[in-house]
């Protein structure tokens, strides 16, 4: 890590050096322009001789760019494959959800039908209980009436005998 002080110091040195060079270049006279055929030819040949190196550097840059492009294509292909798998999984999940929804609807229909059957069974049971209760009440009432009839008959006989004995006693006394 470079400290803030050393950066400031380096910046000052660089600024002073630039000012010094500017001052020296202003004070010195500028060289006169020369029109020399041979120097132009030499410079042209020198530039021409540097062209293969420049072409090689451009080819290397091109090759590097092609490799980076291929890597990017590969990454994009992997991403597309992953996206395709995700879409397949999503499609399967949607199919499962649709299957579950269909099964749920079928189960709800079965539940509704079972509820209806249970309600009918409860109603039948309630009706049977009412029917048996009516039969019990009818049987008990019949038995009570028969018993009541016999009891009333016995009471009537007893009272009639008792009266007839009284009447006999009275007749016996009167005679």
C-alpha positions as CSV (number, residue, x, y, z in Angstrom):
1,X,0.0,0.0,0.0
2,X,1.3,3.4,-0.9
3,X,0.7,6.0,1.7
4,X,-0.9,9.4,1.1
5,X,2.4,11.2,2.0
6,X,4.4,9.3,-0.6
7,X,1.8,9.9,-3.2
8,X,1.8,13.6,-2.5
9,X,5.7,13.6,-2.6
10,X,5.8,11.7,-5.9
11,X,3.2,14.1,-7.4
12,X,5.2,17.1,-6.4
13,X,8.4,15.6,-8.0
14,X,6.6,14.8,-11.2
15,X,5.1,18.3,-11.4
16,X,8.4,20.0,-10.8
17,X,10.1,17.8,-13.5
18,X,7.4,18.7,-16.0
19,X,7.8,22.4,-15.3
20,X,11.6,22.1,-15.7
21,X,11.3,20.3,-19.0
22,X,8.8,22.9,-20.2
23,X,11.1,25.7,-19.2
24,X,14.1,24.1,-21.0
25,X,12.2,23.4,-24.2
26,X,11.0,27.1,-24.3
27,X,14.5,28.4,-23.9
28,X,16.1,26.2,-26.6
29,X,15.7,27.1,-30.2
30,X,13.6,24.8,-32.3
31,X,15.4,22.8,-35.0
32,X,14.8,23.7,-38.6
33,X,12.7,21.5,-40.8
34,X,14.7,19.5,-43.3
35,X,13.3,18.1,-46.5
36,X,15.5,15.1,-47.1
37,X,14.5,12.4,-49.5
38,X,16.7,9.7,-48.0
39,X,15.5,10.3,-44.4
40,X,11.9,10.1,-45.6
41,X,12.7,6.9,-47.5
42,X,14.5,5.5,-44.4
43,X,11.6,6.4,-42.2
44,X,9.1,4.8,-44.6
45,X,11.2,1.6,-44.8
46,X,11.5,1.6,-41.0
47,X,7.7,1.9,-40.7
48,X,7.2,-0.8,-43.3
49,X,9.6,-3.1,-41.5
50,X,7.6,-2.6,-38.3
51,X,4.4,-3.6,-40.0
52,X,4.8,-7.4,-39.6
53,X,5.3,-7.0,-35.9
54,X,2.2,-4.8,-35.7
55,X,0.3,-7.4,-37.8
56,X,1.5,-10.2,-35.4
57,X,0.3,-8.1,-32.4
58,X,-3.1,-7.5,-34.1
59,X,-3.4,-11.3,-34.9
60,X,-2.6,-12.1,-31.3
61,X,-5.2,-9.6,-30.1
62,X,-7.7,-11.1,-32.6
63,X,-6.9,-14.6,-31.4
64,X,-7.3,-13.6,-27.8
65,X,-10.7,-11.9,-28.6
66,X,-11.8,-15.1,-30.5
67,X,-10.9,-17.2,-27.5
68,X,-12.8,-14.9,-25.1
69,X,-15.8,-15.0,-27.5
70,X,-15.6,-18.8,-27.5
71,X,-15.5,-18.9,-23.7
72,X,-18.5,-16.5,-23.6
73,X,-20.4,-18.7,-26.1
74,X,-19.6,-21.8,-23.9
75,X,-20.8,-20.0,-20.8
76,X,-23.9,-18.8,-22.6
77,X,-24.6,-22.4,-23.8
78,X,-24.2,-23.7,-20.3
79,X,-26.6,-21.0,-19.1
80,X,-29.1,-21.9,-21.8
81,X,-28.8,-25.6,-20.9
82,X,-29.4,-24.7,-17.2
83,X,-32.3,-22.5,-18.2
84,X,-33.7,-25.4,-20.3
85,X,-33.4,-27.8,-17.3
86,X,-35.1,-25.2,-15.1
87,X,-37.9,-24.9,-17.7
88,X,-38.3,-28.7,-17.8
89,X,-38.4,-28.8,-14.0
90,X,-41.0,-26.0,-14.1
91,X,-43.0,-27.9,-16.7
92,X,-42.9,-31.0,-14.5
93,X,-43.9,-29.1,-11.5
94,X,-46.8,-27.5,-13.3
95,X,-47.9,-31.0,-14.5
96,X,-47.7,-32.3,-11.0
97,X,-49.7,-29.3,-9.7
98,X,-52.3,-30.0,-12.4
99,X,-52.4,-33.6,-11.4
100,X,-52.7,-32.7,-7.7
101,X,-55.5,-30.2,-8.5
102,X,-57.4,-32.9,-10.5
103,X,-56.9,-35.4,-7.7
104,X,-58.1,-32.8,-5.2
105,X,-61.2,-32.1,-7.2
106,X,-61.9,-35.9,-7.4
107,X,-61.4,-36.2,-3.7
108,X,-63.6,-33.3,-3.0
109,X,-66.4,-34.9,-5.1
110,X,-65.9,-38.2,-3.2
111,X,-66.0,-36.3,0.1
112,X,-69.3,-34.6,-1.0
113,X,-70.8,-37.9,-2.0
114,X,-69.7,-39.6,1.2
115,X,-71.2,-36.7,3.2
116,X,-74.5,-37.2,1.4
117,X,-74.3,-41.0,2.2
118,X,-73.5,-40.2,5.8
119,X,-76.4,-37.7,6.0
120,X,-78.8,-40.3,4.4
121,X,-77.6,-43.0,6.9
122,X,-78.1,-40.6,9.8
123,X,-81.6,-39.7,8.5
124,X,-82.4,-43.5,8.2
125,X,-81.1,-44.2,11.7
126,X,-83.2,-41.3,13.1
127,X,-86.3,-42.5,11.3
128,X,-85.7,-46.1,12.6
129,X,-85.3,-44.8,16.1
130,X,-88.5,-42.8,15.8
131,X,-90.3,-45.8,14.4
132,X,-89.0,-48.1,17.2
133,X,-90.0,-45.4,19.8
134,X,-93.5,-45.3,18.3
135,X,-93.7,-49.1,18.4
136,X,-92.5,-49.1,22.1
137,X,-95.0,-46.4,23.0
138,X,-97.7,-48.3,21.2
139,X,-96.8,-51.6,22.9
140,X,-96.5,-50.0,26.3
141,X,-99.8,-48.2,25.8
142,X,-101.4,-51.4,24.7
143,X,-100.0,-53.3,27.7
144,X,-101.1,-50.4,30.0
145,X,-104.6,-50.4,28.6
146,X,-104.9,-54.2,28.9
147,X,-103.6,-54.1,32.5
148,X,-105.8,-51.1,33.2
149,X,-108.8,-53.0,31.8
150,X,-108.1,-56.0,34.1
151,X,-107.5,-53.7,37.1
152,X,-110.7,-51.8,36.4
153,X,-112.6,-55.1,35.9
154,X,-111.2,-56.4,39.2
155,X,-112.1,-53.2,41.0
156,X,-115.6,-53.2,39.6
157,X,-116.1,-56.8,40.6
158,X,-114.7,-56.2,44.0
159,X,-116.9,-53.1,44.5
160,X,-119.9,-54.9,43.1
161,X,-119.3,-57.9,45.4
162,X,-118.8,-55.6,48.3
163,X,-122.1,-53.8,47.5
164,X,-123.8,-57.0,46.8
165,X,-122.7,-58.3,50.2
166,X,-123.9,-55.2,51.8
167,X,-127.1,-55.5,50.0
168,X,-127.4,-59.1,51.1
169,X,-126.6,-58.0,54.6
170,X,-129.2,-55.4,54.4
171,X,-131.7,-57.8,53.0
172,X,-130.8,-60.3,55.7
173,X,-131.3,-57.7,58.3
174,X,-134.5,-56.6,56.8
175,X,-135.9,-59.9,56.6
